[in-house]
Amino acid sequence: MRPLDTLTDSRPARLDGDPPADAPRQGQPSAAPAQPTRGMPALLAPGLPGAAAPAQEPGLTRLRIDCRLVYELDGPCEFVFLVHVARRPDLTLLEESLQLEPATRFRSFEDAATGNHVLRLSAGPGPFSLHYRAVVERPPEDRTPDLPELPVAELPDEVLRHLAPTRYCESDHLGAVAWQLFGEHPPGRARVQAIADWVHEHIDYRIGSTTPLTTARDVFVQRAGVCRDFAHLAVALCRGLNIPARLVAGYAPFEEPPPDFHAVFEAYLGGRWVLFDPTRMSPVDHLVRIATGQDAKDVAFATLFGPARLQSMQPEITVIGGAAASA
């Protein structure tokens, strides 16, 4: 058998109809010991699936996540998954469980570079499946209308990197376009909303129109893409205007099947991160964040090393209580 490194297939898996991208995730694992699942739900937070959850707080939306990924492995494979709900002050995790079939040892850690909750494991050959479930509560997004852009000199140190061009968001190439299109808009939240609106109105949502190598500049030229492409273009245009911006991946309910992971973007305004969805496919108040990063290479739901074939994917999310859907 060939060495494992010659079998490597290192690709961030797709977001919303996009095939896997081809950049491996990076980040150092913690020293936490591996944990066996023994084929049973591994409880990661108080509350068993199906058990009575605490009474809901007024003004919050409660959502249930049921994510299944099924693979066929033609040899030994290493997986890096991003499927867990993000650990954030604005998300209350009520229930959470993980089941792997066959029973597989795993290790989880928080990526020091992104803060994302990462799951690592080895599996194969043969069939392999992951079943992640959770119940969360989240508040509505802040809709303060007059949030300002901050001068670069006033940005926190940890925000500066979200001004830089990246592999999928070439703000250095799109800066002139950004100033031509939006330079005359009043700075602040209204200008970022104008960027999101422009992307929605000028880019066709078309599954299969892009590849794992498609960048924001490609999307601007061809005027078609899927959710991650919409987000990449909006991020690049924001950064071209010296507005820090980053990609967010999560679970989101869609009116039309099939279920899929979703990508949106955040801009740094008024000293906080503010969500925008240029696809308008799902209310941002119903997005449950999984991962945050500079572009798609940081937020792929699965990065694999080895001969694995994705057989089915069902990242389902259901609103089970709370505020009504909002635009």
C-alpha positions as CSV (number, residue, x, y, z in Angstrom):
1,M,0.0,0.0,0.0
2,R,1.2,3.5,-0.8
3,P,2.2,5.7,2.1
4,L,-0.7,7.7,3.6
5,D,0.7,11.0,2.6
6,T,0.4,10.0,-1.1
7,L,-3.3,9.4,-0.5
8,T,-3.9,12.8,1.0
9,D,-7.0,14.6,-0.2
10,S,-6.8,17.8,1.8
11,R,-9.9,19.8,0.8
12,P,-12.2,22.0,2.9
13,A,-15.6,20.5,2.2
14,R,-18.3,22.4,0.4
15,L,-20.7,25.1,1.7
16,D,-24.1,25.3,0.2
17,G,-23.8,23.3,-3.0
18,D,-20.1,24.0,-3.5
19,P,-17.7,21.1,-3.9
20,P,-14.8,20.7,-1.5
21,A,-12.2,23.4,-1.6
22,D,-8.5,22.4,-1.6
23,A,-6.8,24.1,1.3
24,P,-6.1,22.2,4.5
25,R,-7.1,23.6,7.8
26,Q,-4.3,24.6,10.2
27,G,-4.1,24.8,14.0
28,Q,-2.5,22.9,16.8
29,P,-4.5,20.4,18.8
30,S,-4.7,20.6,22.5
31,A,-3.1,17.9,24.7
32,A,-6.5,16.6,25.7
33,P,-6.7,12.7,25.6
34,A,-8.7,11.0,22.9
35,Q,-12.2,10.0,23.9
36,P,-14.0,6.8,22.8
37,T,-17.6,7.1,21.8
38,R,-18.3,3.3,22.0
39,G,-21.0,3.7,19.4
40,M,-23.2,5.7,21.9
41,P,-23.9,9.4,22.1
42,A,-20.9,11.1,23.7
43,L,-22.4,13.8,25.9
44,L,-20.6,17.1,25.5
45,A,-23.0,19.4,27.4
46,P,-25.7,19.1,30.0
47,G,-28.9,17.5,28.8
48,L,-29.5,14.3,26.9
49,P,-31.1,14.5,23.4
50,G,-34.8,14.3,23.9
51,A,-34.7,15.2,27.6
52,A,-36.8,18.1,28.9
53,A,-34.9,21.4,28.2
54,P,-35.0,24.4,30.5
55,A,-37.8,27.0,30.1
56,Q,-37.1,29.4,27.3
57,E,-36.0,32.9,28.0
58,P,-38.2,35.7,26.5
59,G,-36.9,37.2,23.3
60,L,-34.6,34.2,22.4
61,T,-35.0,31.8,19.5
62,R,-34.6,28.1,20.3
63,L,-33.3,25.8,17.5
64,R,-32.6,22.1,17.1
65,I,-29.7,20.8,15.0
66,D,-29.5,17.3,13.6
67,C,-26.5,16.8,11.4
68,R,-25.6,13.5,9.7
69,L,-22.5,12.9,7.5
70,V,-22.0,9.5,5.8
71,Y,-18.7,8.5,4.1
72,E,-17.3,5.5,2.3
73,L,-13.6,5.1,3.1
74,D,-11.4,3.3,0.6
75,G,-8.5,3.3,3.0
76,P,-7.2,4.9,6.2
77,C,-8.4,8.5,6.5
78,E,-7.8,11.4,8.9
79,F,-10.6,13.9,9.4
80,V,-10.8,17.4,10.8
81,F,-14.5,18.3,11.4
82,L,-16.1,21.7,12.2
83,V,-19.7,20.7,13.1
84,H,-20.0,21.7,16.7
85,V,-21.9,24.8,17.7
86,A,-19.5,27.7,18.4
87,R,-18.8,28.4,22.0
88,R,-19.9,32.0,22.3
89,P,-21.5,34.2,25.0
90,D,-24.5,34.9,22.6
91,L,-25.3,31.2,22.1
92,T,-26.7,29.1,25.0
93,L,-26.1,25.4,24.5
94,L,-28.9,23.4,26.1
95,E,-28.2,19.9,24.6
96,E,-25.3,18.4,22.6
97,S,-24.3,14.9,21.6
98,L,-22.0,13.2,19.1
99,Q,-22.2,9.6,17.8
100,L,-19.7,8.0,15.5
101,E,-20.2,4.7,13.7
102,P,-18.2,2.6,13.9
103,A,-17.2,3.6,17.4
104,T,-14.1,5.7,16.9
105,R,-11.7,7.5,19.3
106,F,-11.6,11.3,18.8
107,R,-10.1,14.4,20.1
108,S,-11.6,17.9,20.3
109,F,-9.9,21.2,20.9
110,E,-10.3,25.0,20.4
111,D,-8.2,26.3,17.5
112,A,-6.0,29.0,18.9
113,A,-6.0,31.0,15.6
114,T,-9.8,31.0,15.0
115,G,-11.5,30.0,18.3
116,N,-13.4,27.3,16.4
117,H,-14.3,24.0,18.1
118,V,-12.4,21.3,16.1
119,L,-13.0,17.5,16.1
120,R,-10.1,15.2,15.0
121,L,-10.3,11.5,14.3
122,S,-8.9,8.6,12.3
123,A,-11.1,6.1,10.5
124,G,-11.4,3.5,7.8
125,P,-11.5,1.6,5.6
126,G,-15.2,1.0,5.2
127,P,-18.4,2.9,6.0
128,F,-18.2,5.8,8.5
129,S,-20.8,8.1,9.8
130,L,-21.1,11.1,12.1
131,H,-24.3,12.2,13.9
132,Y,-24.2,15.5,15.8
133,R,-27.2,16.9,17.6
134,A,-27.7,20.0,19.6
135,V,-30.3,22.4,21.0
136,V,-29.4,26.1,21.3
137,E,-30.9,29.4,22.1
138,R,-29.8,32.7,20.6
139,P,-30.9,36.3,20.7
140,P,-31.8,38.4,17.7
141,E,-29.0,40.2,15.9
142,D,-28.3,43.8,16.9
143,R,-29.9,46.1,14.3
144,T,-28.5,49.4,15.5
145,P,-28.7,51.5,12.3
146,D,-25.9,54.0,12.7
147,L,-22.9,51.9,13.6
148,P,-19.8,53.7,12.3
149,E,-16.7,52.4,10.5
150,L,-13.6,52.8,12.7
151,P,-10.3,54.3,11.5
152,V,-7.6,51.8,11.1
153,A,-5.6,53.4,13.9
154,E,-8.5,52.6,16.3
155,L,-9.0,49.0,15.4
156,P,-8.1,46.4,18.1
157,D,-4.9,44.4,17.3
158,E,-6.8,41.1,16.9
159,V,-9.1,42.7,14.2
160,L,-6.3,44.0,11.9
161,R,-5.7,40.7,10.1
162,H,-9.3,40.9,8.8
163,L,-8.2,43.8,6.6
164,A,-5.7,41.8,4.7
165,P,-6.2,40.1,1.3
166,T,-6.4,36.3,1.5
167,R,-6.5,33.4,-0.9
168,Y,-10.2,33.6,-1.6
169,C,-10.8,37.3,-0.9
170,E,-8.4,39.4,-3.0
171,S,-9.2,42.8,-1.7
172,D,-5.9,44.1,-3.1
173,H,-7.3,43.4,-6.6
174,L,-10.8,44.5,-5.9
175,G,-10.0,47.7,-3.9
176,A,-10.4,50.0,-6.9
177,V,-13.7,48.5,-7.7
178,A,-14.9,48.8,-4.1
179,W,-14.1,52.5,-4.1
180,Q,-15.7,53.1,-7.5
181,L,-18.9,51.3,-6.4
182,F,-19.2,52.4,-2.8
183,G,-16.8,55.2,-2.2
184,E,-19.5,57.8,-2.2
185,H,-21.8,55.9,0.1
186,P,-22.0,57.3,3.7
187,P,-19.6,55.2,5.8
188,G,-20.8,52.8,8.4
189,R,-23.5,50.1,8.5
190,A,-25.4,51.6,5.6
191,R,-22.3,51.2,3.3
192,V,-21.8,47.5,4.3
193,Q,-25.5,46.9,3.7
194,A,-25.1,48.5,0.3
195,I,-22.3,46.0,-0.5
196,A,-24.5,43.1,0.6
197,D,-27.4,44.4,-1.5
198,W,-25.2,44.9,-4.5
199,V,-23.8,41.3,-4.3
200,H,-27.4,40.0,-3.9
201,E,-28.6,42.0,-7.0
202,H,-25.7,41.4,-9.3
203,I,-24.6,37.8,-8.6
204,D,-26.8,34.9,-9.6
205,Y,-27.2,32.1,-7.1
206,R,-26.3,29.0,-9.2
207,I,-25.2,25.7,-7.7
208,G,-22.4,24.2,-9.7
209,S,-21.2,27.5,-11.2
210,T,-18.0,27.6,-9.1
211,T,-15.2,25.3,-8.0
212,P,-13.1,24.8,-5.0
213,L,-10.6,27.3,-6.5
214,T,-13.1,30.1,-7.3
215,T,-12.1,33.4,-5.6
216,A,-13.9,36.6,-5.0
217,R,-12.4,38.1,-8.1
218,D,-13.6,35.2,-10.2
219,V,-17.2,35.7,-8.8
220,F,-17.1,39.4,-9.6
221,V,-16.2,38.6,-13.3
222,Q,-18.5,35.6,-13.9
223,R,-21.4,37.0,-11.8
224,A,-22.5,33.7,-10.4
225,G,-21.8,31.5,-7.4
226,V,-23.2,29.9,-4.2
227,C,-23.3,31.2,-0.6
228,R,-19.6,31.1,0.1
229,D,-18.9,33.0,-3.1
230,F,-21.4,35.7,-2.2
231,A,-19.7,36.0,1.2
232,H,-16.2,36.0,-0.3
233,L,-17.0,38.8,-2.7
234,A,-18.7,40.9,0.1
235,V,-15.7,40.4,2.4
236,A,-13.2,41.4,-0.3
237,L,-15.2,44.6,-1.1
238,C,-15.4,45.5,2.5
239,R,-11.7,45.0,3.1
240,G,-11.0,47.0,-0.1
241,L,-12.7,49.9,1.8
242,N,-10.6,49.3,4.9
243,I,-13.6,47.7,6.7
244,P,-12.6,44.6,8.6
245,A,-14.6,41.6,7.4
246,R,-14.6,37.8,7.8
247,L,-16.5,34.7,6.8
248,V,-19.0,32.9,9.1
249,A,-20.2,29.3,8.5
250,G,-23.2,27.8,10.3
251,Y,-26.4,25.9,10.4
252,A,-29.4,27.8,8.8
253,P,-32.9,26.8,8.0
254,F,-33.9,27.1,4.3
255,E,-37.4,27.2,2.8
256,E,-36.4,24.8,0.0
257,P,-34.6,21.4,0.4
258,P,-32.0,20.0,0.5
259,P,-30.5,21.1,3.8
260,D,-27.0,22.4,3.6
261,F,-24.4,24.4,5.6
262,H,-24.5,28.1,5.0
263,A,-21.9,30.9,4.7
264,V,-22.4,34.6,5.5
265,F,-20.1,37.4,6.5
266,E,-19.4,39.8,9.3
267,A,-18.1,43.4,9.2
268,Y,-16.5,45.2,12.1
269,L,-18.6,48.3,12.9
270,G,-18.9,50.4,16.0
271,G,-16.5,48.2,17.9
272,R,-18.5,44.9,17.3
273,W,-19.0,42.3,14.6
274,V,-22.2,42.6,12.6
275,L,-23.7,39.7,10.5
276,F,-24.9,40.2,6.9
277,D,-26.3,37.6,4.4
278,P,-26.0,38.7,0.8
279,T,-27.9,35.6,-0.4
280,R,-31.0,36.5,1.8
281,M,-31.7,32.7,1.9
282,S,-32.3,32.5,5.6
283,P,-32.9,35.0,8.4
284,V,-29.6,35.9,10.2
285,D,-31.5,35.6,13.5
286,H,-31.8,31.9,12.8
287,L,-28.1,31.2,11.9
288,V,-26.3,29.1,14.4
289,R,-22.6,29.7,14.1
290,I,-20.2,26.8,13.7
291,A,-17.0,28.6,12.6
292,T,-15.4,32.0,11.9
293,G,-12.4,32.7,9.7
294,Q,-10.7,34.9,7.1
295,D,-12.2,32.9,4.2
296,A,-13.4,29.4,3.4
297,K,-10.2,27.7,4.2
298,D,-10.8,28.4,7.9
299,V,-14.5,27.3,8.1
300,A,-14.9,24.0,6.1
301,F,-17.1,21.5,7.8
302,A,-14.8,18.7,6.9
303,T,-11.1,18.5,5.9
304,L,-10.0,15.0,5.0
305,F,-6.6,13.4,4.4
306,G,-7.1,10.1,2.5
307,P,-9.5,8.3,0.1
308,A,-12.9,9.2,1.5
309,R,-16.1,9.7,-0.5
310,L,-19.0,11.7,0.9
311,Q,-22.2,9.6,0.5
312,S,-24.8,11.8,2.1
313,M,-25.0,15.1,4.1
314,Q,-28.0,16.2,6.1
315,P,-27.2,19.3,8.3
316,E,-30.8,20.0,9.4
317,I,-31.9,22.8,11.7
318,T,-35.4,23.5,13.0
319,V,-36.8,26.5,14.8
320,I,-38.6,25.0,17.8
321,G,-39.5,28.1,19.7
322,G,-39.1,31.8,20.1
323,A,-39.2,34.9,18.0
324,A,-40.7,34.8,14.5
325,A,-38.5,34.7,11.5
326,S,-37.1,38.1,10.5
327,A,-35.4,39.4,7.4
